[in-house]
Amino acid sequence: MPSLLTFDVAGPAGRLEAQLDLPDGPPRGAALLCHPHPLHGGTMHTHAVFRAMRALRARGHAVLRFNFRGVGRSEGTHGAGVGEREDARAALDALRRRYSSVPVICGGFSFGAWVGLAVGAQERTDGLLGLGLPCRLYSLPELAETTRPTALVQAERDDFCSSPEIRALVMHLTQPARLWIVPGTTHLFTEALGAYEDVVGEAADWLALTAGALSS
């Protein structure tokens, strides 16, 4: 049966509250998921983050979720994105120390996608997973500069990045990249969370195959 470990990560602004969801059996991969904007109610328990965790865990990943500084039991105050990138690096380091021999995916949802993709593109990872990337709100030059396989899952009617906008972004990427659009959904995917979870699973499968092909 899957299990859960709750612990603290030593972050640059103090303690970061974290949860590690473990699959049934030895992990075949590991993933870091960053949550949406802390000033708009985002936490590691947000539905889209939780559902993504379930999809990854079902495919054999150990999944680390954590609260950014100032959220839940995490210490510090909101860092306007800069501090949150530092938090994500600390969490990614903790994950890699635990799972040094399996592929590692880095990403997140919404604001967390912006943070997680930027950090994952710059650090030692095997794949990037962006969920509900708010491309109209944040620039992400790191995504165009990385060679990491990149999977993006977007809502069909996302208020912060339309389907044409996200398609244009993917077209300009030079690394292996693939986009999934979840029909009938807005930014939070609440209209079809089950379908969203299924699509995240497909994206995880694609990342595993693509990263494996690149490393062989």
NUTI-617807 format. One line per 8 residues: their letters; for each residue x, y, z of N, C-alpha, C. Coordinates in nm, 3 decimals, always signed. Each point is the difference from the previous one (the first is absolute). Example, Ala and Ser with C-alpha at 12.3 -4.5 7.8 and 13.67 -1.06 7.14 Angstrom:
BEGIN
AS) +1.319,-0.569,+0.780,-0.089,+0.119,+0.000,+0.090,+0.120,+0.000 | -0.035,+0.105,-0.072,+0.082,+0.119,+0.006,-0.077,+0.109,+0.073
This chain:
BEGIN
MPSLLTFD) +0.083,-0.120,+0.000,-0.083,+0.120,+0.000,+0.087,+0.125,+0.000 | -0.043,+0.108,-0.072,+0.074,+0.125,+0.005,+0.008,+0.052,+0.143 | +0.106,+0.072,+0.031,+0.017,+0.057,+0.133,+0.044,+0.145,-0.010 | -0.003,+0.067,+0.115,+0.029,+0.143,+0.005,+0.098,+0.029,+0.111 | +0.102,+0.078,-0.030,+0.094,+0.048,+0.100,-0.014,+0.151,+0.013 | -0.009,+0.048,+0.121,-0.007,+0.144,+0.026,+0.126,+0.043,+0.072 | +0.066,+0.102,-0.049,+0.126,+0.044,+0.059,+0.025,+0.145,-0.040 | +0.110,+0.056,+0.049,+0.038,+0.136,-0.034,+0.125,-0.001,-0.086
VAGPAGRL) +0.004,+0.091,-0.097,+0.118,+0.024,-0.081,+0.065,+0.128,+0.050 | +0.131,+0.000,+0.012,+0.073,+0.120,+0.040,+0.006,+0.096,-0.118 | -0.078,+0.107,+0.008,-0.004,+0.098,-0.108,+0.083,+0.122,+0.030 | +0.022,+0.085,-0.098,+0.083,+0.119,+0.020,-0.062,+0.103,+0.094 | -0.133,-0.005,+0.019,-0.067,+0.092,+0.091,-0.048,-0.072,+0.126 | +0.041,-0.125,+0.019,-0.042,-0.079,+0.115,-0.068,-0.128,-0.044 | -0.073,-0.059,+0.093,-0.065,-0.129,-0.024,-0.101,+0.008,-0.114 | +0.000,-0.104,-0.085,-0.102,-0.017,-0.104,-0.078,-0.126,+0.031
EAQLDLPD) -0.129,+0.013,+0.019,-0.088,-0.114,+0.027,-0.012,-0.084,-0.127 | +0.022,-0.131,+0.012,+0.003,-0.085,-0.119,-0.070,-0.132,+0.025 | -0.050,-0.059,-0.110,-0.059,-0.134,+0.001,+0.057,-0.079,-0.117 | +0.037,-0.123,+0.028,+0.051,-0.090,-0.104,-0.096,-0.116,-0.014 | -0.066,-0.008,-0.115,-0.092,-0.109,-0.029,+0.075,-0.111,-0.071 | -0.008,-0.120,+0.056,+0.077,-0.113,-0.051,-0.090,-0.099,-0.072 | +0.047,-0.056,-0.111,-0.082,-0.096,-0.074,+0.002,-0.137,+0.068 | -0.079,-0.088,-0.055,-0.001,-0.139,+0.046,+0.117,-0.072,-0.066
GPPRGAAL) +0.106,-0.020,+0.075,+0.119,-0.062,-0.055,+0.113,+0.100,-0.012 | +0.120,-0.045,-0.037,+0.114,+0.089,-0.015,-0.027,+0.107,-0.106 | +0.030,+0.126,+0.028,-0.024,+0.106,-0.098,+0.081,-0.020,-0.128 | -0.067,+0.021,-0.114,+0.068,-0.003,-0.129,+0.043,+0.139,-0.045 | -0.047,+0.101,+0.074,+0.033,+0.139,-0.031,-0.037,+0.085,+0.120 | +0.037,+0.126,-0.007,-0.033,+0.095,+0.106,-0.045,+0.130,-0.065 | -0.090,+0.072,+0.066,-0.053,+0.123,-0.057,-0.018,+0.105,+0.109 | +0.030,+0.124,-0.034,-0.027,+0.115,+0.086,-0.113,+0.080,-0.062
LCHPHPLH) -0.104,+0.029,+0.079,-0.113,+0.080,-0.046,-0.011,+0.125,+0.085 | +0.003,+0.116,-0.065,-0.012,+0.129,+0.068,-0.144,+0.050,-0.011 | -0.048,+0.067,+0.105,-0.141,+0.038,+0.007,-0.027,+0.141,-0.055 | -0.128,+0.034,-0.020,-0.033,+0.132,-0.056,+0.027,+0.116,+0.096 | -0.035,+0.118,-0.044,+0.044,+0.124,+0.066,-0.038,+0.005,+0.147 | +0.100,+0.021,+0.087,-0.026,+0.002,+0.145,-0.095,+0.111,+0.043 | -0.001,+0.112,-0.071,-0.085,+0.113,+0.040,-0.142,-0.014,-0.050 | -0.028,-0.106,-0.074,-0.136,-0.023,-0.051,-0.052,-0.136,+0.045
GGTMHTHA) +0.046,-0.045,+0.116,-0.053,-0.123,+0.059,+0.068,-0.127,-0.043 | +0.109,+0.008,-0.076,+0.068,-0.120,-0.047,+0.074,-0.072,+0.111 | -0.015,-0.131,+0.006,+0.075,-0.085,+0.093,+0.033,-0.131,-0.069 | +0.077,-0.084,+0.068,+0.033,-0.130,-0.057,-0.121,-0.092,-0.007 | -0.111,+0.040,+0.064,-0.121,-0.081,-0.002,-0.101,+0.045,-0.107 | +0.033,+0.103,-0.077,-0.089,+0.045,-0.107,-0.038,-0.119,-0.089 | -0.127,-0.005,-0.042,-0.052,-0.116,-0.074,+0.088,-0.040,-0.118 | +0.042,+0.097,-0.080,+0.076,-0.034,-0.120,+0.136,-0.060,+0.035
VFRAMRAL) +0.059,+0.044,+0.111,+0.127,-0.057,+0.044,-0.021,-0.140,+0.056 | -0.105,-0.016,+0.080,-0.030,-0.131,+0.059,-0.030,-0.104,-0.108 | -0.082,+0.039,-0.098,-0.034,-0.095,-0.107,+0.122,-0.036,-0.085 | +0.087,+0.098,-0.023,+0.123,-0.030,-0.074,+0.087,-0.097,+0.078 | +0.008,+0.021,+0.132,+0.076,-0.093,+0.083,-0.054,-0.141,-0.016 | -0.132,-0.016,+0.004,-0.059,-0.134,-0.011,+0.037,-0.066,-0.133 | -0.003,+0.079,-0.108,+0.033,-0.055,-0.131,+0.146,-0.046,-0.005 | +0.089,+0.080,+0.056,+0.142,-0.035,+0.001,+0.026,-0.119,+0.091
RARGHAVL) -0.061,+0.001,+0.117,+0.020,-0.111,+0.094,-0.049,-0.131,-0.059 | -0.111,+0.003,-0.074,-0.054,-0.121,-0.060,+0.096,-0.059,-0.104 | +0.089,+0.085,-0.051,+0.098,-0.046,-0.098,+0.136,-0.027,+0.062 | +0.002,-0.014,+0.131,+0.121,-0.043,+0.067,+0.094,+0.110,+0.046 | -0.048,+0.125,+0.001,+0.084,+0.110,+0.044,-0.018,+0.027,+0.150 | +0.109,+0.031,+0.066,-0.006,+0.063,+0.132,-0.018,+0.150,-0.025 | -0.104,+0.059,+0.058,-0.037,+0.138,-0.033,+0.015,+0.089,+0.123 | +0.083,+0.101,-0.013,+0.022,+0.096,+0.109,-0.081,+0.126,-0.027
RFNFRGVG) -0.089,+0.031,+0.094,-0.072,+0.127,+0.002,+0.048,+0.078,+0.122 | -0.002,+0.131,-0.008,+0.042,+0.080,+0.114,-0.071,+0.134,-0.006 | -0.006,+0.068,+0.114,-0.056,+0.134,+0.006,+0.110,+0.104,-0.012 | -0.020,+0.094,-0.091,+0.094,+0.111,-0.012,+0.009,+0.077,+0.132 | +0.104,+0.078,+0.014,+0.019,+0.083,+0.118,-0.126,+0.082,+0.033 | -0.036,-0.002,+0.128,-0.115,+0.076,+0.046,-0.134,-0.070,-0.017 | +0.001,-0.123,-0.051,-0.124,-0.076,-0.020,-0.001,-0.119,+0.097 | -0.115,-0.023,+0.068,-0.009,-0.110,+0.094,+0.103,+0.014,+0.111
RSEGTHGA) +0.078,-0.106,+0.022,+0.103,+0.004,+0.103,+0.135,+0.048,-0.053 | +0.007,+0.033,-0.127,+0.127,+0.046,-0.056,+0.033,+0.141,+0.051 | +0.125,+0.018,+0.036,+0.044,+0.127,+0.057,+0.034,+0.100,-0.110 | +0.011,+0.128,+0.039,+0.033,+0.105,-0.095,-0.122,+0.073,-0.050 | +0.020,+0.092,-0.092,-0.108,+0.077,-0.062,+0.014,-0.007,-0.152 | -0.108,+0.030,-0.068,-0.004,-0.011,-0.146,+0.118,+0.071,-0.064 | +0.062,-0.066,-0.096,+0.123,+0.051,-0.061,-0.014,+0.048,-0.142 | -0.123,+0.032,-0.043,-0.024,+0.058,-0.133,+0.058,-0.085,-0.113
GVGEREDA) +0.001,-0.131,+0.019,+0.048,-0.090,-0.103,+0.148,-0.033,+0.012 | +0.080,+0.097,+0.037,+0.144,-0.024,+0.016,+0.024,-0.093,+0.119 | -0.062,+0.031,+0.113,+0.013,-0.085,+0.117,-0.058,-0.138,-0.022 | -0.110,-0.006,-0.074,-0.063,-0.130,-0.025,+0.086,-0.088,-0.089 | +0.075,+0.059,-0.091,+0.095,-0.080,-0.078,+0.109,-0.057,+0.090 | +0.044,+0.077,+0.098,+0.098,-0.051,+0.095,-0.059,-0.115,+0.081 | -0.127,+0.013,+0.039,-0.067,-0.108,+0.073,-0.004,-0.127,-0.086 | -0.036,+0.017,-0.127,-0.011,-0.116,-0.089,+0.135,-0.068,-0.019
RAALDALR) +0.106,+0.078,-0.008,+0.134,-0.059,-0.013,+0.034,-0.083,+0.124 | -0.035,+0.053,+0.119,+0.028,-0.075,+0.122,-0.080,-0.130,+0.002 | -0.127,+0.005,-0.042,-0.083,-0.120,-0.002,+0.051,-0.100,-0.104 | +0.042,+0.051,-0.115,+0.054,-0.089,-0.104,+0.128,-0.067,+0.047 | +0.085,+0.074,+0.069,+0.122,-0.060,+0.055,-0.033,-0.112,+0.098 | -0.100,+0.025,+0.086,-0.040,-0.102,+0.098,-0.052,-0.125,-0.071 | -0.077,+0.020,-0.106,-0.054,-0.113,-0.075,+0.111,-0.079,-0.068 | +0.096,+0.069,-0.060,+0.109,-0.068,-0.070,+0.089,-0.076,+0.097
RRYSSVPV) +0.017,+0.052,+0.121,+0.080,-0.072,+0.099,-0.065,-0.133,+0.036 | -0.133,-0.001,+0.007,-0.071,-0.123,+0.032,-0.001,-0.097,-0.117 | -0.008,+0.053,-0.122,-0.018,-0.084,-0.118,+0.104,+0.036,-0.106 | +0.123,-0.036,+0.028,+0.110,+0.035,-0.090,+0.012,-0.092,-0.120 | -0.070,-0.114,+0.003,+0.019,-0.099,-0.106,-0.122,-0.016,-0.091 | -0.100,+0.088,+0.012,-0.117,-0.008,-0.087,-0.020,+0.134,-0.070 | -0.071,+0.001,-0.114,-0.027,+0.127,-0.069,-0.082,+0.094,+0.087 | +0.027,+0.129,-0.014,-0.069,+0.102,+0.080,-0.071,+0.099,-0.093
ICGGFSFG) -0.128,+0.022,+0.029,-0.083,+0.097,-0.072,-0.020,+0.120,+0.092 | +0.001,+0.120,-0.057,-0.025,+0.122,+0.078,-0.107,+0.083,-0.070 | -0.094,+0.053,+0.079,-0.103,+0.084,-0.059,-0.099,+0.047,+0.105 | -0.121,+0.024,-0.045,-0.102,+0.048,+0.092,-0.120,+0.054,-0.074 | -0.088,+0.064,+0.076,-0.127,+0.051,-0.053,-0.006,+0.151,+0.013 | -0.041,+0.068,-0.108,-0.024,+0.144,-0.003,+0.128,+0.077,+0.037 | -0.004,+0.086,+0.101,+0.122,+0.065,+0.048,+0.107,-0.104,+0.028 | -0.040,-0.114,+0.053,+0.094,-0.108,+0.027,+0.059,-0.059,-0.126
AWVGLAVG) -0.072,+0.006,-0.112,+0.057,-0.044,-0.127,+0.110,+0.095,-0.044 | -0.026,+0.129,+0.014,+0.103,+0.099,-0.034,+0.126,-0.021,+0.084 | -0.018,-0.019,+0.130,+0.114,-0.022,+0.089,+0.068,-0.133,-0.032 | -0.079,-0.108,-0.004,+0.056,-0.133,-0.017,+0.068,-0.021,-0.134 | -0.057,+0.056,-0.107,+0.063,-0.014,-0.131,+0.132,+0.076,-0.007 | +0.003,+0.120,+0.058,+0.122,+0.080,-0.002,+0.112,-0.070,+0.077 | -0.033,-0.050,+0.119,+0.100,-0.068,+0.081,+0.043,-0.131,-0.065 | -0.096,-0.077,-0.047,+0.032,-0.128,-0.063,+0.082,+0.015,-0.126
AQERTDGL) -0.021,+0.111,-0.072,+0.077,+0.023,-0.122,+0.145,+0.033,+0.030 | +0.026,+0.054,+0.119,+0.135,+0.043,+0.035,+0.076,-0.103,+0.083 | -0.072,-0.088,+0.067,+0.063,-0.098,+0.088,+0.008,-0.137,-0.068 | +0.056,-0.095,+0.069,+0.018,-0.134,-0.055,-0.131,-0.079,+0.013 | -0.074,-0.006,-0.108,-0.127,-0.073,-0.004,-0.006,-0.079,-0.129 | -0.101,-0.088,-0.009,-0.017,-0.083,-0.119,-0.123,+0.037,-0.083 | -0.085,+0.086,+0.054,-0.119,+0.040,-0.072,-0.072,+0.112,+0.073 | -0.081,+0.074,-0.074,-0.075,+0.113,+0.054,-0.149,-0.021,-0.023
LGLGLPCR) -0.082,+0.035,+0.101,-0.144,-0.019,-0.009,-0.070,+0.129,+0.042 | -0.058,+0.069,-0.097,-0.070,+0.125,+0.027,-0.150,-0.019,-0.010 | -0.072,+0.036,+0.104,-0.145,-0.017,+0.008,-0.065,+0.136,+0.015 | -0.084,+0.039,-0.095,-0.066,+0.129,+0.008,+0.099,+0.116,+0.004 | +0.099,-0.003,-0.087,+0.101,+0.105,-0.001,-0.065,+0.135,-0.036 | +0.012,+0.101,+0.086,-0.061,+0.131,-0.027,+0.092,+0.086,-0.087 | +0.014,-0.039,-0.127,+0.102,+0.060,-0.086,-0.027,+0.147,-0.029 | -0.124,+0.047,+0.019,-0.031,+0.141,-0.022,+0.050,+0.088,+0.115
LYSLPELA) +0.022,-0.061,+0.115,+0.039,+0.075,+0.120,+0.150,+0.000,+0.024 | +0.069,-0.108,-0.040,+0.141,-0.016,+0.033,+0.080,-0.040,-0.123 | +0.115,+0.061,-0.016,+0.092,-0.044,-0.105,+0.084,-0.116,+0.053 | +0.043,-0.085,-0.089,+0.074,-0.119,+0.040,+0.111,-0.027,-0.101 | +0.101,+0.086,-0.007,+0.107,-0.021,-0.097,+0.077,-0.129,+0.023 | +0.002,-0.049,+0.124,+0.072,-0.123,+0.030,-0.053,-0.119,-0.081 | -0.130,+0.004,-0.034,-0.060,-0.111,-0.072,+0.053,-0.010,-0.142 | +0.033,+0.113,-0.058,+0.053,+0.000,-0.136,+0.148,-0.035,-0.004
ETTRPTAL) +0.065,+0.000,+0.115,+0.144,-0.021,+0.005,+0.039,-0.141,+0.044 | -0.096,-0.078,+0.047,+0.031,-0.131,+0.055,-0.009,-0.109,-0.106 | +0.063,-0.113,+0.028,-0.013,-0.118,-0.086,-0.090,-0.106,+0.064 | -0.056,+0.028,+0.118,-0.081,-0.098,+0.071,-0.131,-0.026,-0.075 | -0.041,-0.126,-0.015,-0.133,-0.027,-0.056,-0.107,+0.073,+0.082 | -0.095,+0.060,-0.069,-0.098,+0.086,+0.066,-0.142,-0.041,-0.037 | -0.079,-0.032,+0.102,-0.142,-0.034,-0.019,-0.084,+0.110,+0.063 | -0.097,+0.050,-0.076,-0.088,+0.106,+0.048,-0.145,-0.045,-0.010
VQAERDDF) -0.076,+0.023,+0.107,-0.142,-0.033,+0.005,-0.075,+0.130,+0.025 | -0.093,+0.033,-0.089,-0.067,+0.130,+0.009,-0.152,-0.017,-0.012 | -0.072,+0.088,+0.069,-0.146,+0.002,-0.013,-0.040,+0.064,-0.132 | -0.106,-0.050,-0.059,-0.044,+0.052,-0.130,-0.037,+0.148,+0.008 | -0.062,+0.041,+0.111,-0.044,+0.139,+0.016,+0.075,+0.069,+0.114 | +0.130,-0.020,+0.004,+0.081,+0.059,+0.107,-0.001,+0.152,-0.010 | -0.030,+0.067,+0.112,-0.008,+0.146,+0.002,+0.137,+0.067,-0.009 | +0.106,-0.075,+0.030,+0.133,+0.061,+0.011,+0.096,-0.045,-0.111
CSSPEIRA) -0.050,-0.085,-0.089,+0.080,-0.043,-0.115,-0.091,-0.079,-0.092 | -0.042,+0.061,-0.108,-0.095,-0.064,-0.091,+0.065,-0.115,-0.074 | -0.083,-0.083,-0.061,+0.052,-0.112,-0.079,+0.092,+0.047,-0.112 | -0.037,+0.107,-0.076,+0.095,+0.047,-0.103,+0.133,+0.048,+0.060 | -0.006,+0.065,+0.116,+0.124,+0.050,+0.062,+0.092,-0.114,+0.042 | -0.056,-0.103,+0.063,+0.084,-0.110,+0.047,+0.051,-0.083,-0.119 | -0.082,-0.011,-0.105,+0.047,-0.071,-0.120,+0.117,+0.074,-0.064 | -0.008,+0.132,-0.005,+0.109,+0.079,-0.057,+0.127,-0.016,+0.082
LVMHLTQP) -0.015,-0.004,+0.132,+0.116,-0.018,+0.087,+0.068,-0.134,-0.029 | -0.079,-0.105,-0.010,+0.057,-0.133,-0.023,+0.068,-0.008,-0.137 | -0.057,+0.065,-0.098,+0.057,-0.003,-0.135,+0.141,+0.059,-0.005 | +0.028,+0.092,+0.092,+0.130,+0.067,-0.003,+0.104,-0.071,+0.088 | -0.036,-0.109,+0.065,+0.095,-0.074,+0.081,+0.083,-0.092,-0.089 | +0.128,-0.011,+0.030,+0.088,-0.084,-0.079,+0.019,-0.139,+0.060 | -0.027,-0.015,+0.131,+0.012,-0.131,+0.063,-0.124,-0.084,-0.030 | +0.004,-0.132,+0.022,-0.122,-0.079,-0.014,-0.109,+0.057,+0.091
ARLWIVPG) -0.114,+0.032,-0.057,-0.108,+0.062,+0.077,-0.134,-0.047,-0.054 | -0.096,-0.013,+0.090,-0.133,-0.042,-0.040,-0.104,+0.071,+0.086 | -0.112,+0.032,-0.063,-0.108,+0.073,+0.067,-0.127,-0.084,+0.001 | -0.068,-0.001,+0.115,-0.133,-0.059,+0.013,-0.098,+0.110,+0.040 | -0.115,+0.005,-0.066,-0.107,+0.095,+0.034,-0.116,-0.080,+0.059 | -0.046,+0.039,+0.119,-0.113,-0.068,+0.063,-0.128,+0.072,-0.041 | -0.086,-0.065,-0.080,-0.119,+0.068,-0.053,-0.097,+0.044,+0.110 | -0.066,+0.113,-0.025,-0.109,+0.046,+0.086,+0.042,+0.050,+0.136
TTHLFTEA) +0.127,+0.028,+0.020,+0.047,+0.041,+0.132,+0.054,+0.142,-0.001 | -0.008,+0.063,+0.119,+0.064,+0.128,+0.023,+0.124,-0.023,+0.085 | +0.063,+0.106,+0.045,+0.135,-0.008,+0.057,+0.018,-0.106,+0.108 | -0.097,-0.015,+0.090,+0.015,-0.093,+0.113,-0.035,-0.145,-0.035 | -0.049,-0.023,-0.120,-0.036,-0.135,-0.048,-0.116,-0.062,+0.079 | -0.072,+0.078,+0.080,-0.103,-0.057,+0.087,-0.118,-0.059,-0.076 | -0.019,+0.041,-0.125,-0.111,-0.055,-0.079,+0.022,-0.146,-0.037 | +0.126,-0.046,+0.003,+0.029,-0.138,-0.044,+0.129,-0.048,+0.066
LGAYEDVV) +0.000,-0.008,+0.132,+0.121,-0.039,+0.071,+0.043,-0.144,-0.032 | -0.097,-0.087,-0.023,+0.034,-0.137,-0.036,+0.073,-0.006,-0.133 | -0.052,+0.073,-0.099,+0.066,+0.004,-0.131,+0.138,+0.065,+0.011 | +0.009,+0.104,+0.080,+0.129,+0.066,+0.023,+0.101,-0.098,+0.059 | -0.042,-0.077,+0.100,+0.091,-0.097,+0.062,+0.047,-0.104,-0.102 | -0.092,-0.045,-0.085,+0.038,-0.096,-0.104,+0.104,+0.058,-0.096 | -0.020,+0.127,-0.037,+0.092,+0.065,-0.093,+0.137,+0.020,+0.063 | +0.003,+0.036,+0.128,+0.128,+0.013,+0.069,+0.074,-0.134,-0.002
GEAADWLA) -0.073,-0.109,+0.016,+0.060,-0.133,-0.009,+0.060,-0.025,-0.137 | -0.072,+0.039,-0.105,+0.052,-0.015,-0.135,+0.128,+0.082,-0.019 | -0.001,+0.121,+0.055,+0.118,+0.086,-0.010,+0.119,-0.062,+0.073 | -0.026,-0.059,+0.116,+0.108,-0.066,+0.074,+0.055,-0.119,-0.078 | -0.088,-0.077,-0.063,+0.046,-0.113,-0.082,+0.088,+0.049,-0.115 | -0.043,+0.109,-0.064,+0.077,+0.054,-0.111,+0.138,+0.048,+0.047 | +0.003,+0.068,+0.114,+0.128,+0.047,+0.053,+0.094,-0.118,+0.028 | -0.054,-0.106,+0.059,+0.084,-0.116,+0.032,+0.058,-0.061,-0.128
LTAGALSS) -0.082,-0.016,-0.103,+0.047,-0.057,-0.125,+0.101,+0.090,-0.069 | -0.029,+0.129,-0.002,+0.087,+0.094,-0.069,+0.133,+0.016,+0.070 | -0.002,+0.014,+0.132,+0.124,+0.013,+0.075,+0.084,-0.128,-0.013 | -0.067,-0.115,+0.000,+0.072,-0.126,-0.016,+0.066,-0.012,-0.136 | -0.070,+0.046,-0.104,+0.055,-0.007,-0.135,+0.120,+0.093,-0.014 | -0.006,+0.116,+0.064,+0.110,+0.096,-0.010,+0.125,-0.048,+0.072 | -0.021,-0.078,+0.108,+0.114,-0.044,+0.080,+0.060,-0.131,-0.050 | -0.068,-0.068,-0.093,+0.049,-0.130,-0.048,+0.105,+0.016,-0.109
